Amino acid sequence: MHKITEQASPYRDLENKSIEDITRFINNEDATVAAAIKKSLPQINELIHIIVDTLKSGGRMFYIGAGSGGRLSVLDVIELPTTYGIPKGLVNTILAGGIGQLAEAREEKEDDPLAGWEELLACAISPKDIVIGISASGTTPFVLGALKSCRQFHVPTGCIVSNPGSPIAAEADFPVEVITGPEFIMGSTRMKCGTAQKMIFDMISTTVMIQLGRVEDNQMVNVLLINDKITDRAVKMLMEKSGIADYEEARKLLISHGSVKKAMDYLKNAVL
């Protein structure tokens, strides 16, 4: 395969460029990312459909990755239980080197083709679940080995890669190929590839949570009340939805039920 992500960009002699030139060049490159994602929307949509079906059927979702992409998936996953009130363990990330090493770039761990599957086995992976490989290059052994084993044991898979015709895409049942082109700094896939991955993670998780009924209108009605800022937002949300005019009354109702959704359900049942 031809690794576009390892090609040189047209921006050369960067050490001789001004700050103004460098930021303009980077901004120009970043502006191409959304267009690359748009071309892959049919693949992304197909992947989201199977994720929704999997979770509605009682299965779980696992991202598996290394490097920048793997770490970005962790950041997406850890916010979902709070934002949408889903149980921990419904959406997960297997990170090469372990999530405990999130702040330490243990890049050597991505070269182990057996470790990813072993981590999935430790999570009791089954054909009810879905595993999504994250790899800018499309060749990461940690991810590729896991997807090969998933295929062997009939576990559905997807992937998000940034090179066409990659081994990881070939192993995935639902591949997503987002071709962002050469990086501004040759091979630095934390840049455009990372930006694309973050945008796709947002797209997947937000769409899935809406489809699972965790959003009403455009509001996070299942958000967990973990701090004053979120509680205040939820109180105002409840006031708007219920017509309760008194802040303290709405706050007491919210706290007693734990979420806007549950408080609204209580009010509806009380009326009935």
N, C-alpha and C positions, 0 to 999 in steps of 0.2 A: 504494500500500500504506500501511497504518497502522503507524507505528513505535512499538510499545509501549515499546521501550527508551528512547525520548525523552520519554515522558510524565513528569509530575511525580508524585512519591511522596506519600503522605498525611502524611509527616513534614515539618512546616513550622517556620519560625522556629528553625532549628537553632542559630543563634548564641546563643540564649537558653536552651538546654537544658544540663543538667548532664552531666558525664562519665558518670555512672551511667545517665542516660536514654539518651544516645547509644549507648553500648555495648549496652544492652538492646535498643534499636531495631534496631541492625545485626544482632545475634544472632538476633532474631526473623525478620528478612528472610533471613538465611543459612539458617535452618532450613527454608525453603520450597524450596530448590534441589533437594534429593534427590527431593522429591515431583514436581517438574517433570521431572526426568530419568526417573523411573519411568514417566511417561506416554509417554515417547518410546522406551522400551526396544525395542518392535518395530522401529522404524526403525533404532536403533543395532545391533540384532542382525542385521538385513538387511545393513547396511553391513559389519559384521565378517565375515559369511559371504563377501562378495565380496573383502574384503581377504585373508582366508585363502586363498581359491581363487587369487587373483592371485599371492601370494607362493609358494604351493606350485607354481605353474606357471612359476616363474622370473622373474616380474615384480617391480616395485618399487612402493613406496608413497611418495607425496609429499603432505605437508601444504603448503598455500599460504595465506599470510595476512599480516596487517599488525597493528600495534598490540599490545594486550595479548594477544589470542588467538594471534597469530602467534608472539609471544615465548614464550608458555606451551607451544606445540607444540615449539619448539626445545628447551626444557628437558626435555620428555618424550623426544624423539628422541635427544638426545646421551647419555642414560643407557643406552639399550638395548644397544649393543654390549658394554658392560662387564657389565651385569646378566645378560644372556641369551646372551652369546657369539656374537651374530650378526655377520655381516660389515658393516663400514661401507658405507653406500650402499644397503642394503636398504630402510631406512626413512629418509626425508629430510624436510627442511623448506625451502621457498622463502619467505623473509621479505622483505617490502618494505623496501628500503634495504640488504639484505644482512645475513647473520648476524653479520658483523664489526661491525655497528652495533647489536648486541643491547642494549647498555647505553645507547644513545642513541635517544630516541624521535623518529625521523624520520618523523613522521606525514604529511608532504607526499607521500612516496613512494607512499602508498596510492591516490593519485588518478590514477596512470598506468595506463590500461587495457591497454597493450601490454606493459608491463615483465614482468608475471608469465609470460606465454606465452614471451617471449624467454628468461627464466631457465629455463623448462622445456625449451625447445629446446636450450639450452646443456648440459642434462643428458641429451640424446638421448632425450627422452620418446617413448614409442611406445604403441600399443594394448595391449601386454602389461602396461603399468603401470596404476596407479590414482592419481588426483589428488583430494585432499579439500580443499575450500575452507573456510577459517575466517573467519567474519565475524559479529560480534554483530548488526549492523544488517541483514545480508543484502544489502547494496547496494555494498560496497567495490569500486571500479572495478578495482583491481589483481587482485582475486580473480575478479570477474565476467568481466572480459576473458579471463582465463586459462581459465575454465570454458567460455566460448563457443568458444574456439579448440579446446579439448579435444573438444567435441562435433563440431566441424567435421572433426577429424582422427581421430574414432572412439576417443578415449582415454576409458576409463570414469572416471566422477567421482562423488564424494559431497560432502557439505557438512555443516557444523555451524553453524546460525544461531539467533538468538533472537527473531526476528519472524516471524509467520505470513505466508505468501503473498509471500515476497521474490523478487526477480529471481534471486538466486543459487540458491535452492532450486528455482526453475523450470528452471534450466539443469543441475542435478545429476541424475544417474541414480539416486542413492541419497541423498536429502536427509534430514537429521536436523534437526528443528525443536524446540528446547527453549525453551519460552516461560517465562522467569523473571520477567517483569513489569517494571514501572518500577523503576529503581534508587533506592537510598536517597538518593544525591546525583544529581539529575536528569541523565541521560545518561552517568553514570560507569560504563561497562560493564566496567571492570576489576573491579567488585565482584561482583554475583551472576552476571552473564554469564561473567566470568572464572573464578569458582568452578565453575560448571557445566562450562565448557570443560576445566578441569583435571581434574575428576572423570571426564569422558568420555574424555579422552586416556588417563588411567590405565586406564579400563575397556577401551578398545580395545587398547592395547598389551599389557596383561597377558593378556587373553583370546586375542589373536592369538599371543603367544609360547607360551602353554599349548598351543594348537591346533597349533603348529608343532613341538611336542615339546621345547621348550626348558626345560620344568619337569617334574620328577618328584615325585609326591606333592604337597607344597606348597613344594618346595625349588628353589633356583636352582643346579641341578647343572652349569650351563654358565658360571657366573660367572667372569670373568677375574680373575686373581690380581694385582691392581694395587697393593695396599698390605697392610700387616700385619693390619689389621682384617678385611679380606675373606678373606685367606689363613687366618687363625685360624678364621673362621666355616666356611670350606670344609674345613679339616682336621677339625673337629668333625663336620661333615656326613658326611665320608668315614668317620670312625670309627663313627658311628652306622649307616651303611648297610652297611659291610663287616664290622663286628665286630672290627676291629683295635683293640686296647686301648692300644697304645703310641702316644703323641702323635707322637714324632719319627719313628717308622716310617711312620705315616700321612702325616706332612708330607713326607717324602722321596718317597713314592709319588705324592702329589699334585703336587709340584713337577716330578717327572720326566715326568708326563703332561699337566700344564697345566690340568686341570679335574677335578672330581669325576666327571663323566660318563665321561670317557676313562679315569680310573683304575679305575672300576667295570667298564667294558668290558674292560679289561686283566685284571682279577681273574677275571671270568667266563670269558674265553677261556682263561686259565691253568688254571682248573679243568677245563674241557672238554678 
